Amino acid sequence: MVGDEKKEMLASFLTYGTLGIEMGVSLAIGLAIGYYLDRHFGTAPILTFIFMGFGLAAGMRRLYQLWKKMEKDDERSDGK
């Protein structure tokens, strides 16, 4: 039992610990795509801001998914 609890806690730390990295990477990818397209089409900085918004939205979507997972896990553990 104790080993299972440690494994579950480690899995939670890894899942929630990578959230900042995921948000940063999705924002950076959006910025990079927007910057490249702005240079290609000569529309600076319009596409950079648009794709930065897409990257931010992707990061927020992931945050929402983890929040819902956390609520579901809490409900499951309260039912035990």
KAZI-V840687 format. One record per backbone hydrogen bond with DSSP energy under -0.5 kcal/mol. NH is the residue of the N-H (numbers start at 1). CO is the residue of the C=O. If there is no record, write none. Layout:
# KAZI-V840687
nh=NH co=CO
nh=NH co=CO
This chain:
# KAZI-V840687
nh=5 co=1
nh=6 co=2
nh=7 co=3
nh=8 co=4
nh=9 co=5
nh=10 co=6
nh=11 co=7
nh=12 co=8
nh=13 co=9
nh=14 co=10
nh=15 co=11
nh=16 co=12
nh=17 co=13
nh=18 co=14
nh=19 co=16
nh=22 co=18
nh=23 co=19
nh=24 co=20
nh=25 co=21
nh=26 co=22
nh=27 co=23
nh=28 co=24
nh=29 co=25
nh=30 co=26
nh=31 co=27
nh=32 co=28
nh=33 co=29
nh=34 co=30
nh=35 co=31
nh=36 co=32
nh=37 co=33
nh=38 co=34
nh=39 co=35
nh=40 co=36
nh=41 co=37
nh=42 co=38
nh=43 co=38
nh=44 co=38
nh=46 co=43
nh=49 co=45
nh=50 co=46
nh=51 co=47
nh=52 co=48
nh=53 co=49
nh=54 co=50
nh=55 co=51
nh=56 co=52
nh=57 co=53
nh=58 co=54
nh=59 co=55
nh=60 co=56
nh=61 co=57
nh=62 co=58
nh=63 co=59
nh=64 co=60
nh=65 co=61
nh=66 co=62
nh=67 co=63
nh=68 co=64
nh=69 co=65
nh=70 co=66
nh=71 co=67
nh=72 co=68
nh=73 co=69
nh=74 co=70
nh=75 co=71
nh=76 co=72
nh=77 co=73
nh=78 co=74
nh=79 co=75
nh=80 co=77
